[in-house]
């Protein structure tokens, strides 16, 4: 019989975890409501349909009233995302196939991990690389395309019309495609790994080449997952802000040349919010709501498709692979299994144990099949190169340009007031970044872990508690899909405008909102992996619920939870967009969390966009090198901790 104190402690644990989870949800919900409340003037003036279909955006007209329409930015968002997916999806499929089938086994994991490093590069660094390297490199080729094909029109749309400007849909879509590449590749790779081994071996046994096995066995199985991964990449592209703001320009164009400038929902919010008030601020907030709705719908569709693709098409059921095979050569080792034709072939056979599964002999594969297979494999190797080359180029540019800036004084001195001076450092931005990371961790880590405990450990499996837990879980999933620029605007309207000043605290809260759902989902997954038998054994010995959680559940899931915290911190530390109108930045050294504070991503952005001298670009590249080093360190620590979490999975 448990004591009254033990039951009271359990009730206190339940109330505390539930209260923390609900407070976190209510606090973020309040900020969301403050944001939606700001849009009332826009809807009452233009209406939802009128605003969404409006084609003019004139905040400060010379005469007459200001005009606000969202269609140019919706078009820019969809156009850049379409170009990105057109580049990223086939390349991602090729890379995923290379790292699951075509590469030697010992190279698959290292090459896949190398591609994943692209995900660790913050968007502000891609924007910096695009402006300083990619745009000057592509400018002559784009000028030639404009001169050669500029007169061609499709239904009145001059797709390649000049003049070619520094910002363009094509270059932005290309950089965006490189950025979403690791996300799409990782998901497709995981889906391909679920294809049953027997199904692959059946295709080989029928005489299929390696490409034919992939085409008829693996790709049909993974179709839903590939579509879901592509849609998830679309969600990532739709919410991208800083790289687009740096590369695309700020011109609200519709059906203009893809070699010309444009604007997106996220980029116009980032570029105009600090200067906005009144009706313009309401219209920008309405753009954020439109962006959130688009990103939410895309992410929901992607998760449904990825979940369906991960389950496969009927478990381990073998598909019938319709591959035409030639007769077995007389000297080929094997055992005939059936003399009846399958798919128009005869003498179906399987290799003996001493023979390889893949038949490559010239007598087994016709010339046309061999040519098609070689062409497909060439595409796969080309896709792998296309994924590796940008990362190598970005890293090379960052090291070659940033390394000369690194010196002891680089970490101890302030940025120079003279933009032409090479003397200066990032001491204020480095300390400010660490302070922002600390604030975000202090807020997001305990709230995230306690929310995960509420979802998976505290609530009962049925009844009203289970319904509340599912509601909290759904809200967390919604937060996962919010673009970072929308998070920044939420905090700006809910905290900065209320306090009437920018601050490090506001910036830390914005980063904490980005971290929070990552921590919750990582902790929730690890808590569910703790064996139920261990918890039941402890409870059978009379241990109260809180003691079981403290002594059994948290130690077992601890490495995985810490991994999730580090991954969330790595994700948040490279964000620039939320800081543009929360912490704002500071030219001087400051550690006061109630005042504006500098951060490395902001320093890179400002030195690239607002200054852009040789000295400021060198400072930006040096800061980029430091920022990537911080993020890679966090990811490496997370990877090492994840190995310790594997016993819990067992």
C-alpha positions as CSV (number, residue, x, y, z in Angstrom):
1,X,0.0,0.0,0.0
2,X,1.5,3.3,-1.1
3,X,1.7,6.1,1.5
4,X,-0.2,9.3,1.3
5,X,3.0,11.3,0.8
6,X,3.9,9.1,-2.2
7,X,0.5,9.7,-3.8
8,X,0.7,13.4,-3.1
9,X,4.2,13.5,-4.8
10,X,2.8,11.8,-7.9
11,X,-0.1,14.3,-8.1
12,X,2.4,17.1,-7.7
13,X,4.5,15.7,-10.5
14,X,1.5,15.3,-12.7
15,X,0.3,18.9,-12.0
16,X,3.7,20.4,-12.5
17,X,4.5,18.7,-15.8
18,X,1.0,19.4,-17.1
19,X,1.2,23.1,-16.0
20,X,4.5,23.6,-17.7
21,X,3.4,22.0,-20.9
22,X,0.2,24.0,-21.0
23,X,2.0,27.2,-20.1
24,X,4.4,26.7,-23.0
25,X,1.5,26.1,-25.4
26,X,-0.5,29.0,-24.1
27,X,2.4,31.4,-24.2
28,X,3.2,30.6,-27.8
29,X,-0.5,30.6,-28.6
30,X,-0.8,34.1,-27.1
31,X,2.0,35.3,-29.3
32,X,0.3,33.8,-32.3
33,X,-3.0,35.5,-31.4
34,X,-1.3,38.9,-31.1
35,X,0.0,38.3,-34.6
36,X,-3.3,37.4,-36.1
37,X,-4.9,40.3,-34.2
38,X,-2.6,42.7,-36.1
39,X,-4.1,41.6,-39.5
40,X,-7.6,42.9,-38.8
41,X,-7.0,46.2,-40.6
42,X,-5.8,44.4,-43.8
43,X,-8.8,42.0,-44.0
44,X,-11.3,44.8,-43.3
45,X,-9.8,47.0,-46.0
46,X,-9.1,44.6,-48.8
47,X,-10.8,41.3,-47.8
48,X,-9.1,38.0,-47.9
49,X,-9.6,37.4,-51.6
50,X,-8.8,41.0,-52.5
51,X,-5.5,41.0,-50.5
52,X,-4.4,37.6,-51.8
53,X,-5.1,38.4,-55.5
54,X,-3.9,42.0,-55.3
55,X,-1.0,42.7,-57.7
56,X,0.3,46.0,-56.4
57,X,2.5,46.7,-53.4
58,X,3.1,50.4,-53.0
59,X,3.8,51.3,-49.3
60,X,4.8,54.9,-49.9
61,X,3.1,56.3,-53.1
62,X,4.0,59.7,-54.4
63,X,0.3,60.5,-54.6
64,X,-2.8,58.7,-53.5
65,X,-3.2,55.9,-51.0
66,X,-0.9,53.0,-50.3
67,X,-1.7,49.8,-52.1
68,X,-1.0,46.3,-50.7
69,X,-1.5,43.0,-52.6
70,X,0.1,39.7,-51.8
71,X,0.0,38.0,-55.3
72,X,3.5,39.2,-56.4
73,X,5.1,37.7,-53.3
74,X,3.0,34.5,-53.5
75,X,4.2,34.2,-57.2
76,X,7.8,34.8,-56.2
77,X,7.6,32.2,-53.4
78,X,6.2,29.6,-55.7
79,X,8.5,30.3,-58.6
80,X,11.7,30.2,-56.6
81,X,10.5,27.0,-54.8
82,X,9.5,25.4,-58.2
83,X,13.0,26.1,-59.7
84,X,14.6,24.7,-56.5
85,X,12.6,21.5,-56.6
86,X,13.3,21.1,-60.3
87,X,16.9,21.1,-59.5
88,X,16.9,19.3,-56.1
89,X,14.4,16.4,-56.6
90,X,16.1,14.5,-59.4
91,X,19.5,15.3,-57.9
92,X,18.4,14.0,-54.5
93,X,17.0,10.8,-56.0
94,X,20.4,10.2,-57.7
95,X,22.3,10.9,-54.5
96,X,20.0,8.6,-52.4
97,X,20.4,5.8,-54.9
98,X,24.2,6.3,-55.0
99,X,24.4,6.1,-51.2
100,X,22.1,3.1,-50.9
101,X,22.9,0.9,-54.0
102,X,25.7,2.1,-56.3
103,X,28.5,3.2,-54.1
104,X,30.7,0.5,-52.4
105,X,29.3,-0.3,-49.0
106,X,32.2,1.2,-47.0
107,X,31.7,4.6,-48.8
108,X,27.9,4.9,-48.5
109,X,27.7,6.3,-44.9
110,X,30.6,8.7,-45.2
111,X,29.4,10.2,-48.5
112,X,25.8,10.5,-47.1
113,X,27.2,12.2,-44.0
114,X,29.2,14.5,-46.2
115,X,26.1,15.5,-48.2
116,X,24.3,16.1,-44.9
117,X,26.9,18.7,-44.0
118,X,25.0,21.0,-46.4
119,X,22.2,21.1,-43.8
120,X,24.6,22.5,-41.2
121,X,25.5,25.5,-43.3
122,X,23.3,28.5,-42.3
123,X,21.3,30.2,-45.1
124,X,23.1,33.5,-44.5
125,X,26.3,31.8,-45.6
126,X,24.6,30.4,-48.8
127,X,23.5,34.0,-49.5
128,X,27.0,35.3,-48.9
129,X,28.4,32.6,-51.3
130,X,25.7,33.3,-53.9
131,X,26.4,37.1,-53.9
132,X,30.2,37.0,-53.9
133,X,30.9,33.8,-56.0
134,X,27.9,32.4,-57.8
135,X,26.4,35.5,-59.3
136,X,29.7,36.9,-60.8
137,X,30.4,33.4,-62.1
138,X,27.1,32.9,-63.8
139,X,26.6,36.5,-65.1
140,X,28.3,36.0,-68.5
141,X,26.4,32.7,-69.2
142,X,23.1,34.4,-68.2
143,X,23.8,37.4,-70.4
144,X,24.3,35.0,-73.3
145,X,21.1,33.2,-72.6
146,X,19.2,36.5,-72.4
147,X,20.7,37.7,-75.7
148,X,20.1,34.4,-77.5
149,X,16.7,33.4,-76.1
150,X,15.3,36.7,-74.8
151,X,12.9,37.1,-77.7
152,X,11.2,33.8,-77.1
153,X,7.8,34.1,-75.4
154,X,5.5,31.4,-74.0
155,X,1.9,32.6,-74.0
156,X,3.2,36.2,-73.9
157,X,5.7,35.4,-71.1
158,X,9.3,36.3,-72.0
159,X,11.0,33.7,-69.8
160,X,14.6,34.7,-70.6
161,X,14.2,38.4,-71.3
162,X,17.0,40.7,-70.1
163,X,18.6,42.7,-68.7
164,X,20.3,40.3,-66.3
165,X,20.5,41.9,-62.8
166,X,22.4,40.9,-59.7
167,X,19.2,39.3,-58.3
168,X,17.3,36.8,-60.3
169,X,14.8,34.0,-59.9
170,X,17.1,31.5,-61.5
171,X,20.1,32.0,-59.3
172,X,17.9,32.2,-56.2
173,X,16.2,28.9,-57.2
174,X,19.6,27.3,-57.8
175,X,20.9,28.2,-54.3
176,X,17.6,27.3,-52.8
177,X,17.8,23.9,-54.5
178,X,21.3,23.3,-53.0
179,X,19.9,24.2,-49.6
180,X,16.9,21.8,-49.6
181,X,19.0,19.0,-51.2
182,X,20.1,17.3,-48.0
183,X,16.6,17.4,-46.5
184,X,15.1,15.6,-49.5
185,X,18.0,13.2,-49.9
186,X,17.9,12.1,-46.3
187,X,14.2,11.2,-46.4
188,X,14.4,9.4,-49.8
189,X,17.4,7.5,-48.6
190,X,15.5,6.3,-45.5
191,X,12.5,5.3,-47.6
192,X,14.8,3.3,-50.1
193,X,16.3,1.5,-47.2
194,X,12.8,0.0,-46.3
195,X,12.7,-1.9,-49.6
196,X,12.7,-5.6,-48.7
197,X,16.0,-7.3,-49.5
198,X,14.1,-10.2,-51.0
199,X,12.5,-7.9,-53.5
200,X,15.8,-6.7,-54.7
201,X,17.2,-10.2,-54.9
202,X,14.2,-11.4,-56.9
203,X,14.9,-8.8,-59.6
204,X,18.6,-9.8,-59.7
205,X,17.5,-13.5,-60.0
206,X,15.4,-12.6,-63.0
207,X,18.5,-11.3,-64.7
208,X,17.9,-7.5,-64.1
209,X,20.8,-5.1,-64.2
210,X,21.4,-3.0,-61.2
211,X,19.6,-0.1,-62.8
212,X,16.7,-2.3,-63.8
213,X,16.4,-3.6,-60.3
214,X,16.2,0.0,-59.0
215,X,13.7,1.1,-61.7
216,X,11.3,-1.8,-61.3
217,X,11.8,-2.8,-57.7
218,X,13.0,0.1,-55.5
219,X,11.5,3.2,-57.1
220,X,7.9,2.0,-57.3
221,X,8.1,0.9,-53.7
222,X,9.4,4.3,-52.6
223,X,7.2,6.4,-54.8
224,X,5.1,7.9,-52.0
225,X,8.1,8.6,-49.9
226,X,9.8,10.4,-52.8
227,X,6.8,12.5,-53.3
228,X,6.5,13.2,-49.6
229,X,10.2,14.1,-49.4
230,X,9.8,16.5,-52.3
231,X,6.8,18.2,-50.7
232,X,8.7,18.5,-47.4
233,X,11.6,20.1,-49.4
234,X,9.0,22.5,-50.8
235,X,7.9,23.4,-47.3
236,X,11.6,24.2,-46.5
237,X,12.0,26.3,-49.6
238,X,8.7,28.2,-49.1
239,X,9.9,29.4,-45.7
240,X,13.5,30.4,-46.6
241,X,14.2,34.0,-46.0
242,X,17.8,35.3,-45.7
243,X,19.3,33.7,-48.8
244,X,16.4,34.9,-50.9
245,X,16.5,38.4,-49.4
246,X,20.2,38.6,-50.3
247,X,19.9,37.1,-53.8
248,X,16.5,37.9,-55.3
249,X,16.2,41.6,-54.7
250,X,12.9,43.2,-53.7
251,X,10.9,43.8,-56.8
252,X,7.2,42.7,-56.7
253,X,7.1,41.2,-60.2
254,X,4.6,38.7,-61.7
255,X,5.3,36.6,-64.8
256,X,8.6,38.4,-65.3
257,X,11.8,36.9,-66.7
258,X,13.4,34.3,-64.5
259,X,16.7,36.1,-65.1
260,X,15.3,39.2,-63.4
261,X,14.6,40.2,-59.8
262,X,11.5,39.4,-57.7
263,X,10.4,39.1,-54.1
264,X,8.9,36.4,-51.9
265,X,6.6,36.4,-48.9
266,X,9.5,35.8,-46.5
267,X,11.9,38.2,-48.0
268,X,9.6,41.2,-48.1
269,X,8.7,40.6,-44.4
270,X,12.4,40.6,-43.5
271,X,13.3,43.7,-45.5
272,X,10.4,45.9,-44.6
273,X,9.1,45.1,-41.1
274,X,11.6,47.2,-39.2
275,X,10.5,50.3,-41.1
276,X,6.8,49.6,-41.1
277,X,3.9,50.8,-39.0
278,X,0.2,51.2,-39.3
279,X,-1.4,49.7,-42.5
280,X,2.0,48.5,-43.9
281,X,2.7,46.6,-40.7
282,X,-0.7,45.0,-40.8
283,X,-0.2,44.0,-44.4
284,X,3.2,42.5,-43.7
285,X,1.6,40.5,-40.8
286,X,-1.1,39.3,-43.2
287,X,1.7,38.1,-45.5
288,X,3.1,36.2,-42.6
289,X,-0.3,34.5,-42.0
290,X,-0.5,33.6,-45.7
291,X,3.1,32.2,-45.6
292,X,2.2,30.2,-42.4
293,X,-0.9,28.7,-44.0
294,X,1.0,27.7,-47.1
295,X,3.9,26.2,-45.1
296,X,1.4,24.4,-42.8
297,X,-0.5,22.8,-45.6
298,X,2.7,21.8,-47.4
299,X,4.2,20.2,-44.3
300,X,1.0,18.3,-43.4
301,X,0.8,16.9,-46.9
302,X,4.5,16.0,-46.8
303,X,4.3,14.2,-43.5
304,X,1.3,12.1,-44.6
305,X,3.1,11.1,-47.8
306,X,6.4,10.4,-46.0
307,X,4.6,8.3,-43.4
308,X,2.8,6.3,-46.2
309,X,6.0,5.9,-48.1
310,X,7.9,4.7,-45.0
311,X,5.3,1.9,-44.5
312,X,5.8,0.8,-48.1
313,X,3.2,-0.8,-50.3
314,X,2.2,-3.8,-48.4
315,X,5.0,-4.6,-46.0
316,X,7.3,-7.3,-47.1
317,X,5.1,-8.4,-49.9
318,X,7.1,-8.9,-53.1
319,X,6.1,-7.0,-56.2
320,X,6.1,-8.8,-59.5
321,X,9.1,-7.4,-61.4
322,X,8.4,-7.4,-65.1
323,X,11.9,-7.6,-66.5
324,X,12.7,-9.3,-69.8
325,X,15.6,-11.6,-69.4
326,X,17.6,-13.5,-72.0
327,X,18.2,-17.2,-71.8
328,X,20.8,-18.3,-69.3
329,X,24.2,-18.8,-70.9
330,X,25.4,-22.4,-71.1
331,X,28.4,-21.7,-68.9
332,X,26.6,-19.6,-66.2
333,X,26.5,-21.2,-62.8
334,X,23.0,-21.5,-61.5
335,X,20.0,-23.7,-60.8
336,X,17.0,-23.7,-63.1
337,X,13.8,-23.1,-61.2
338,X,11.1,-22.8,-63.8
339,X,10.9,-23.3,-67.6
340,X,7.7,-21.3,-68.1
341,X,8.0,-17.8,-69.5
342,X,7.8,-14.8,-67.2
343,X,7.3,-11.4,-68.8
344,X,8.0,-13.0,-72.2
345,X,11.2,-14.8,-71.1
346,X,12.3,-18.4,-70.5
347,X,14.8,-20.4,-68.5
348,X,14.4,-18.4,-65.3
349,X,17.3,-19.3,-63.0
350,X,18.9,-18.2,-59.7
351,X,22.6,-18.0,-59.0
352,X,24.3,-20.5,-56.7
353,X,25.9,-19.3,-53.5
354,X,29.3,-19.0,-55.2
355,X,27.8,-16.8,-58.0
356,X,27.1,-13.0,-57.6
357,X,23.5,-11.9,-57.5
358,X,24.0,-9.3,-60.2
359,X,24.3,-10.7,-63.6
360,X,26.8,-8.7,-65.7
361,X,27.9,-11.1,-68.3
362,X,27.6,-9.9,-71.9
363,X,25.5,-13.0,-72.8
364,X,22.9,-12.1,-70.2
365,X,22.3,-8.4,-71.0
366,X,21.5,-7.0,-74.4
367,X,23.4,-4.0,-75.8
368,X,20.4,-1.7,-75.6
369,X,19.7,-2.6,-71.9
370,X,23.4,-2.1,-71.1
371,X,23.4,1.3,-72.7
372,X,20.2,2.4,-70.8
373,X,21.7,1.1,-67.6
374,X,25.0,3.0,-68.2
375,X,23.1,6.2,-69.0
376,X,21.1,5.9,-65.8
377,X,24.2,5.2,-63.8
378,X,25.9,8.2,-65.4
379,X,23.0,10.4,-64.2
380,X,23.3,9.0,-60.7
381,X,27.1,9.7,-60.5
382,X,26.4,13.2,-62.0
383,X,23.8,13.8,-59.3
384,X,26.3,12.8,-56.6
385,X,28.9,15.2,-58.0
386,X,26.2,17.9,-58.2
387,X,25.6,17.4,-54.5
388,X,29.2,17.3,-53.4
389,X,30.6,20.1,-55.6
390,X,28.5,23.0,-54.0
391,X,29.5,21.9,-50.5
392,X,33.2,21.8,-51.5
393,X,33.0,25.2,-53.2
394,X,31.2,26.8,-50.2
395,X,33.7,25.3,-47.7
396,X,36.6,26.2,-49.9
397,X,35.5,29.8,-50.3
398,X,34.8,30.1,-46.6
399,X,38.2,28.8,-45.6
400,X,40.2,30.6,-48.3
401,X,38.4,34.0,-47.6
402,X,37.8,33.6,-43.9
403,X,41.1,32.1,-42.7
404,X,43.1,35.3,-43.4
405,X,40.8,37.2,-41.1
406,X,41.3,34.8,-38.2
407,X,43.8,36.0,-35.6
408,X,43.7,36.4,-31.8
409,X,42.5,40.0,-32.3
410,X,39.6,38.8,-34.5
411,X,38.0,37.2,-31.3
412,X,38.8,40.1,-29.0
413,X,38.1,43.3,-30.9
414,X,35.0,45.0,-32.1
415,X,34.0,45.3,-35.8
416,X,35.7,48.4,-37.4
417,X,33.6,51.6,-37.7
418,X,35.4,52.3,-41.1
419,X,34.0,49.8,-43.6
420,X,37.2,49.9,-45.6
421,X,39.4,48.9,-42.6
422,X,40.7,45.3,-42.3
423,X,41.3,45.9,-38.5
424,X,38.6,44.5,-36.4
425,X,36.9,41.4,-35.1
426,X,33.7,39.8,-33.9
427,X,34.0,39.8,-30.2
428,X,30.6,41.5,-29.6
429,X,28.9,39.2,-32.1
430,X,30.5,36.0,-30.7
431,X,29.6,36.8,-27.1
432,X,26.1,37.9,-28.3
433,X,25.6,34.6,-30.1
434,X,26.6,32.6,-27.1
435,X,24.2,34.7,-24.9
436,X,21.3,34.2,-27.3
437,X,22.0,30.5,-27.5
438,X,22.1,30.4,-23.7
439,X,18.8,32.2,-23.3
440,X,17.2,29.9,-25.9
441,X,18.5,26.7,-24.2
442,X,17.4,27.8,-20.7
443,X,13.9,28.4,-22.0
444,X,13.5,25.6,-24.6
445,X,15.3,22.7,-22.9
446,X,13.3,22.3,-19.7
447,X,10.0,23.3,-21.3
448,X,10.6,20.9,-24.1
449,X,11.5,17.9,-21.9
450,X,8.6,18.5,-19.5
451,X,6.2,18.8,-22.4
452,X,7.5,15.5,-23.8
453,X,7.0,13.9,-20.4
454,X,3.4,15.3,-20.3
455,X,2.7,13.8,-23.8
456,X,4.3,10.3,-23.3
457,X,4.8,9.6,-19.6
458,X,2.4,11.6,-17.5
459,X,-1.0,11.3,-19.2
460,X,-3.1,8.2,-19.3
461,X,-3.5,6.3,-22.6
462,X,-7.2,7.0,-22.8
463,X,-9.7,9.7,-21.6
464,X,-9.4,13.5,-21.5
465,X,-5.8,13.5,-20.6
466,X,-4.9,11.5,-23.8
467,X,-7.0,14.0,-25.8
468,X,-5.1,17.0,-24.3
469,X,-1.8,15.2,-24.9
470,X,-2.7,14.7,-28.6
471,X,-3.7,18.3,-28.9
472,X,-0.4,19.4,-27.4
473,X,1.5,17.1,-29.8
474,X,-0.4,18.5,-32.8
475,X,0.5,22.1,-31.6
476,X,4.1,21.1,-31.4
477,X,4.0,19.7,-35.0
478,X,2.5,23.0,-36.1
479,X,5.4,24.8,-34.5
480,X,7.8,22.6,-36.4
481,X,6.4,23.9,-39.7
482,X,6.4,27.6,-38.9
483,X,9.0,29.5,-41.0
484,X,11.6,31.2,-38.9
485,X,10.7,34.7,-40.3
486,X,7.2,34.2,-39.0
487,X,8.6,33.2,-35.6
488,X,10.6,36.5,-35.6
489,X,7.5,38.5,-36.5
490,X,5.4,36.8,-33.8
491,X,8.0,37.8,-31.1
492,X,8.3,41.3,-32.6
493,X,4.6,42.0,-32.3
494,X,4.1,40.2,-29.0
495,X,7.2,41.3,-27.1
496,X,9.2,44.0,-28.9
497,X,6.3,46.2,-29.7
498,X,4.8,45.7,-26.2
499,X,8.1,46.6,-24.5
500,X,8.8,49.2,-27.1
501,X,12.5,48.2,-27.5
502,X,14.6,45.5,-29.1
503,X,16.5,43.2,-26.7
504,X,18.6,40.0,-26.5
505,X,15.8,38.5,-24.4
506,X,13.4,38.9,-27.4
507,X,16.0,37.3,-29.7
508,X,16.5,34.4,-27.3
509,X,12.7,33.8,-27.0
510,X,12.5,33.7,-30.8
511,X,15.3,31.1,-31.0
512,X,13.7,29.2,-28.1
513,X,10.4,28.9,-30.1
514,X,12.4,27.4,-33.0
515,X,14.2,25.0,-30.6
516,X,11.2,24.0,-28.5
517,X,9.4,21.6,-31.0
518,X,12.7,20.0,-31.9
519,X,13.4,19.2,-28.3
520,X,9.9,18.0,-27.6
521,X,9.9,15.6,-30.5
522,X,13.4,14.3,-29.8
523,X,12.6,13.8,-26.1
524,X,9.2,12.2,-26.9
525,X,10.8,9.6,-29.2
526,X,13.5,8.7,-26.7
527,X,11.0,8.5,-23.8
528,X,8.9,6.0,-25.8
529,X,12.0,3.8,-26.4
530,X,12.5,3.2,-22.7
531,X,11.3,-0.4,-22.1
532,X,7.9,-0.6,-20.5
533,X,9.1,-3.6,-18.4
534,X,11.6,-1.5,-16.5
535,X,9.0,1.1,-15.5
536,X,6.5,-1.6,-14.5
537,X,9.2,-3.4,-12.4
538,X,10.0,-0.3,-10.5
539,X,6.3,0.5,-9.9
540,X,5.8,-3.1,-8.7
541,X,8.4,-2.5,-6.1
542,X,6.4,0.4,-4.8
543,X,8.3,3.3,-6.4
544,X,6.1,6.3,-7.1
545,X,5.6,7.6,-10.6
546,X,7.9,10.6,-10.2
547,X,10.7,8.4,-8.8
548,X,10.4,6.0,-11.7
549,X,10.7,8.9,-14.1
550,X,13.6,10.4,-12.3
551,X,15.6,7.2,-11.6
552,X,14.7,5.0,-14.6
553,X,13.2,6.9,-17.5
554,X,15.3,10.0,-17.6
555,X,18.7,8.3,-17.2
556,X,17.8,5.8,-20.0
557,X,16.6,8.5,-22.3
558,X,19.1,11.2,-21.2
559,X,21.6,10.9,-24.0
560,X,18.9,11.0,-26.7
561,X,17.2,14.0,-25.0
562,X,20.5,15.8,-24.8
563,X,21.1,15.0,-28.5
564,X,17.7,16.6,-29.4
565,X,18.7,19.7,-27.3
566,X,22.0,20.0,-29.2
567,X,20.4,19.5,-32.6
568,X,17.7,22.2,-31.7
569,X,20.5,24.5,-30.6
570,X,22.5,23.9,-33.8
571,X,19.3,24.7,-35.8
572,X,18.6,27.9,-33.9
573,X,22.2,29.2,-33.7
574,X,22.4,29.7,-37.5
575,X,19.1,31.7,-37.8
576,X,19.3,35.2,-39.0
577,X,15.7,36.2,-39.9
578,X,14.2,36.1,-36.4
579,X,17.0,38.3,-35.0
580,X,16.5,41.1,-37.6
581,X,13.6,42.5,-35.6
582,X,14.0,41.1,-32.2
583,X,17.7,41.5,-31.0
584,X,18.3,44.0,-33.9
585,X,22.2,43.9,-33.5
586,X,24.7,46.2,-31.8
587,X,27.9,47.8,-33.1
588,X,29.3,47.8,-29.6
589,X,29.9,45.3,-26.9
590,X,26.9,44.5,-24.7
591,X,25.9,41.7,-22.4
592,X,22.6,43.3,-21.2
593,X,19.7,41.0,-22.1
594,X,17.3,43.9,-22.0
595,X,19.3,45.8,-24.7
596,X,19.9,45.1,-28.4
597,X,22.8,42.7,-28.9
598,X,25.0,41.6,-31.7
599,X,25.1,38.1,-33.3
600,X,27.3,36.4,-35.8
601,X,24.5,35.8,-38.4
602,X,23.4,39.4,-38.2
603,X,27.0,40.6,-38.6
604,X,27.4,38.4,-41.8
605,X,24.1,39.7,-43.2
606,X,24.9,43.4,-42.5
607,X,28.4,43.2,-43.9
608,X,27.2,41.6,-47.0
609,X,24.0,43.6,-47.7
610,X,24.5,47.0,-46.1
611,X,28.3,47.5,-46.5
612,X,29.8,45.0,-49.1
613,X,33.4,46.3,-49.3
614,X,36.4,43.9,-49.6
615,X,37.2,44.5,-45.9
616,X,33.6,43.8,-44.8
617,X,33.3,40.7,-46.9
618,X,36.5,39.3,-45.4
619,X,35.1,40.0,-42.0
620,X,31.9,38.3,-43.0
621,X,33.7,35.2,-44.3
622,X,35.7,34.9,-41.1
623,X,32.5,35.2,-39.0
624,X,30.9,32.5,-41.3
625,X,33.9,30.2,-40.6
626,X,33.4,30.6,-36.9
627,X,29.6,30.1,-37.1
628,X,29.9,26.9,-39.1
629,X,32.5,25.7,-36.7
630,X,30.1,26.2,-33.8
631,X,27.3,24.4,-35.6
632,X,29.5,21.5,-36.7
633,X,30.7,21.1,-33.1
634,X,27.1,21.0,-31.9
635,X,26.2,18.4,-34.6
636,X,29.2,16.3,-33.8
637,X,28.4,16.3,-30.1
638,X,24.9,15.3,-30.9
639,X,26.1,12.5,-33.1
640,X,28.4,11.2,-30.4
641,X,25.6,11.3,-27.8
642,X,23.2,9.5,-30.2
643,X,25.5,6.5,-30.0
644,X,25.0,6.4,-26.3
645,X,21.3,6.5,-26.9
646,X,21.3,3.3,-28.9
647,X,21.0,1.0,-25.9
648,X,17.6,2.6,-25.2
649,X,16.5,1.7,-28.7
650,X,17.6,-1.9,-28.1
